[in-house]
Structure formats: structure tokens, C-alpha cells
Amino acid sequence: MELQQDHMSTTETTGRCRPTPAPRIGERNDVLSHLLRSRKYIPILIFFILISPSQVHGEEISSADWSEMGNAQVGRGEYEEAVKSYQRAIDLDAYNPDLWYNKGLALSGLGRYEDALECYQRATKLDPFDAEIWLERGAALSGLGRYQEALASYDRGIEFYAGDAGAWNNRGTVLAKLERFGEAVESYDRAIMIEPLNPDAWNNRGTVLAKLERFGEAVESYDRAIQIEPLNPNAWNNKGSALHQLGRYMEAQDCYDRAINLDPLHPYAWHNKGLLVPTLDEETEDLFALSRKRIYVETEMKRSPFQFWDENSYQEKLKENEKLPGWRVPLVVASILAVGLLLNLGGKGRQIYPDSIKSSLTRLVLVGDRSINKRR
């Protein structure tokens, strides 16, 4: 059976990038800007725009104002509305690359990577030397699974600005998806040189080192990630997986326990801890009880996802289960292990990415930047 680590998450699957100071485009009315930042004033603002006497004199809301509205909507997660606002801005100023860039970010936030890619293409034609546009173009391409093109786009962005740790981190993710693990490690090293306290780069570095079966070095990288971000259950699970591979089973169990304490329904930590049953005989009964509790919790949550955990109800179910004849317990354990084997055929040690990031490394989490960089 293979161990499972969590997904590598990068910007390419979320359309998110590092927060940086947003440049101003055109002049901006301070009162209008204040209204745009507050959701409750949006309907009032639109009403006055429609009936404003300024319309009689031929004045219209500016492209910069529509862009500001889109920025406010992105900040609230209203990506559909932001796309419409950015399009209104583009209708008034189609040769502004920042407007195409912003619209691309909003579309990426909706997972519409093809449409986002078109926006980034338009932006690069208008400003071919803007590093951020090339990096977001790479993110969209990676979201589409076009990793070789994504790598070229990341390289182009880094050519114009090599001091972005997030860019090197995401480049490493793409290289990992292309199974170019040695180069991926080098890319993460560059990210760490720029930002030594970047937990995502350390976590991702450990993941790729584990892919290279350099488990001792992987543990060291996970330790650094945990030092920086101790409440990340994925890093604890990943460290446990590397320790598991080294045969340090008790330490691995401690890591899985930490991951489960931080995320009681963490699927990979439960799976990996279950694999310790045959190696830790004295823990078998306890692990089996924990597995039954996990199964019960997941079943109840699927049945009624908005109900809170009821410990008394679980204990009643547990007593009923304990009425099973003794010979059926090992049969259930064997069944659980068999299912794990069937689910995990195809490779040794799944590593972490995300999503999210939904990477080609299946269960590896490459963690990337966590905020939208929008321009005004």
C-alpha cells in the first residue's frame, strides 16, 4: 500500500497571486471610491448614476471608476460581477493592459481559465514586458493542464523580474507536475532564498524530495514548514509520511495524530495512520477504534452535514458495533486494508497542491500564493 500526502496547491488553480501595491490608472473620485468599498451603498450608487444630471451634460462614469468597482467586488469574492465591471471599463479603454489583467484574475477566480488566458494574451500584446501578466498567464495555462506552456510563461515572467518567491514556487510546482523533480527542488530553493520564511516553498520542497526518495531531507524541509506554520495539518501529515517511509513508525504516528487533531476529518492522515496497524501491534485495537469513529463521523456528516458531532450518539453506535462476533473484527480490518490497497495502486508514496490545486501529482499539495493582486 502506498502512503498518501496532500495536494500541492499553487496559484494556477485558484487564480490567486501575491498582494502587491496596486498602481492607479487615471484619476479617481474619493467619494465614489468610498462608496464602492461598501457593499450596502452599491445599489444607491447605481441609482444615482442612472438619474444623475451629469448624464444630461454628457458626463459618464469613467473606466477607472468601473475598474475600482471591479476591484471592490473581487475583494468580496463577487467574481461574476467583477468580470462585468472590468468589461465595462474595457469598453471605455480597450488599450489598457491592466484592465485585461484584472478581468483575467476575476475569470481565474471563477475557474474559467480559457477565458482568463484570452485576457492575459491581450494584456501581453499591449505590455509584453510586464512580469505579473506573464506569471498569471502561466497560472491559467497550468489550470488548463498545459504545463509545458505554463513553464515557458513562468520563465518569461521571471526573466523580467526574478525576485518574486511566489513565481519560483509556482514554477517548481509545474516542474513537479512534469516530473522534473530535480529542477523543481532548485526552483523551490530559489523561492526560499528570496523568502526564507515561506512555509509553502518548504512544504513543496519536502514533497518533491520525498518523490526522489530523499526522505531524510524531506523531513527536514517539513520541519521548517511546521516551524513557520505549526497549525498546517498537511505539513504534519506529509512529515508523518516521510517518517513512515524511514521506518520511524512511532514518530510517524505522532505526526498523523497532530494532523488529525488539527483536521479531524483529514482523509490522508487517517489513511496513513491506518497503514501503521500491522507495524504497531500494540496500537492495533486503538487504531481500529479510531477508524470506526472516523467512518461513523463521515457517514453522519454525509447524512446531515449541518449537524454537529454527537459524542453520546457515537458511543451508542460503538456499543452496538462491539456486539459483533470476534471473528468478524479481523475480517473488517482486512477489508479496510484491502480497500486502501485498491485505492492506492499506481506508485510509491503519494506526496502532497491546493488544489487545488488538482495537480498531476494526484495527492500532493504544492501551496502557492494566497491573495489576489489586482490593479486599479
Secondary structure, DSSP 8 states (H G I E B T S, - for coil): ------B---GGGTT----------S---HHHHHHHT-GGGHHHHHHHHHH-GGGTTT----HHHHHHHHHHHHHTT-HHHHHHHHHHHHHH-TT-HHHHHHHHHHHHHTT-HHHHHHHHHHHHHH-TT-HHHHHHHHHHHHHTT-HHHHHHHHHHHHHH----HHHHHHHHHHHHHTT-HHHHHHHHHHHHHH-TT-HHHHHHHHHHHHHTT-HHHHHHHHHHHHHH-TT-HHHHHHHHHHHHHTT-HHHHHHHHHHHHHH-TT-HHHHHHHHHTTTT-GGGHHHHHHHHHHHHHHHHHHHH-TTS---HHHHHHHHHHHTTS-TTHHHHHHHHHHHHHHHHT-SSS-----------TTTT-B-----S-----
